[in-house]
Amino acid sequence: MKKAVITGITGQDGSYLAELLLNKGYEVHGVIRRASTFNTRRIDHLYRDPHVVNGESRLFLHYGDLGATGILGDVIYDTKPDEVYHLAAQSHVRVSFDMPEYTGDVTGLGTTRILEAVRRIGRGTRFYQASTSELFGDSKPPQNEDTPFRPRSPYAAAKLYAYWMVENYREGYGMFAVNGILFNHESPRRGETFVTRKITRAVAAIMAGKQDKLYLGNLESKRDWGYAPEYVEAMHMLLQQDKPDDYAIGTGESHSIRDFLDEAFGYVGMDWHKYVEIDPRYFRPTEVDYLLCDPTKANTKLGWTPRIKFHELVRIMIDADLELLSLPNPGEGRRIIEERFNGWHRWDSQVISMER
């Protein structure tokens, strides 16, 4: 049985990756932050109480903190994993401008702390780093593995440090360490402060009479948006290759936030212009205007191609948020999952109810 450690297991990507690996027969160890409130909603459906299942659970949770070297090292030493997926970070771009030092410590140095722990156990553990398309900043699209990095936020700068540390550990110590440069990927499990989920949640809340207005920032930013479960499949594929290498993962399509509003509100027959207002506080000091992936390398070398694109993604997210509020919905999102996906994860509105 393969053994994997996932940092950030309670996040969107971590929860889907845990599902995928458990489905493949892995023993999964997740690193979570200690909190006075429960923060495990996205993985509650995966957890099995060992007292109930006679010790047969394959999902284990460990307290850890990316700012604490000793604790992270203990998790790695104790579990001796075959694979480490480092997904944890302070990952909100706008927040990174308000907390630049914290973002640098957790998102940048946190990666080094884990790399060093993996190096010290010396057993050939494979390491995946969650890099980001924000690295490209204002580089001309489309962007791929050879595009110059031009970070435009503290978050992107911290991720760039982490990216080069992975390169250094790979070349200096011969570690199987890779960067997955993932473009934006969304789902019903996306955090509610991220713009896509903020929009789809608002659509449901407005229909339910619980919200009147939606406040957003720059509507012209363009992003390459994909479906998160497919992106965690790419993460796993990267660690199954014969040689470590870095890959850009995206759909090859880009759409603006204005396009997302058109799709989301239009899907339920509403005009977003009646509900959306601009709030300057949501603008970034330095903007990233246009991200578009050239996924040629992933398509040809990994054999990874997305099955769900922008149009379908919006419908999946809207349907799930409508169901969370017990509202009637067109049901197209559920049908898309059933027809185009391979079924290793469950329909999300049955899995989680995000904090409200």
HELIX and SHEET records of a PDB file:
HELIX    1   1 GLN A   12  ASN A   23  1                                  12    
HELIX    2   2 ARG A   41  ILE A   43  5                                   3    
HELIX    3   3 THR A   69  THR A   79  1                                  11    
HELIX    4   4 VAL A   93  ASP A   98  1                                   6    
HELIX    5   5 PRO A  100  THR A  103  1                                   4    
HELIX    6   6 GLY A  104  LEU A  109  3                                   6    
HELIX    7   7 GLY A  110  ILE A  121  1                                  12    
HELIX    8   8 SER A  133  PHE A  136  5                                   4    
HELIX    9   9 PRO A  154  TYR A  173  1                                  20    
HELIX   10  10 VAL A  195  MET A  207  1                                  13    
HELIX   11  11 ALA A  228  LEU A  238  1                                  11    
HELIX   12  12 ILE A  257  TYR A  267  1                                  11    
HELIX   13  13 TRP A  272  LYS A  274  5                                   3    
HELIX   14  14 PRO A  280  TYR A  282  5                                   3    
HELIX   15  15 THR A  296  LYS A  297  1                                   2    
HELIX   16  16 ALA A  298  LEU A  302  3                                   5    
HELIX   17  17 PHE A  310  LEU A  324  1                                  15    
HELIX   18  18 GLU A  332  ARG A  340  1                                   9    
HELIX   19  19 ASP A  348  GLN A  350  5                                   3    
SHEET    1   A 7 LEU A  59  TYR A  63  0                                        
SHEET    2   A 7 GLU A  27  ILE A  32  1                                        
SHEET    3   A 7 LYS A   3  THR A   7  1                                        
SHEET    4   A 7 GLU A  83  HIS A  86  1                                        
SHEET    5   A 7 ARG A 126  THR A 132  1                                        
SHEET    6   A 7 ALA A 177  LEU A 182  1                                        
SHEET    7   A 7 TYR A 247  ILE A 249  1                                        
SHEET    1   B 2 HIS A 185  GLU A 186  0                                        
SHEET    2   B 2 GLY A 226  TYR A 227  1                                        
SHEET    1   C 2 LEU A 214  LEU A 216  0                                        
SHEET    2   C 2 VAL A 276  ILE A 278  1                                        
SHEET    1   D 2 LYS A 222  ARG A 223  0                                        
SHEET    2   D 2 HIS A 255  SER A 256 -1                                        
END                                                                             
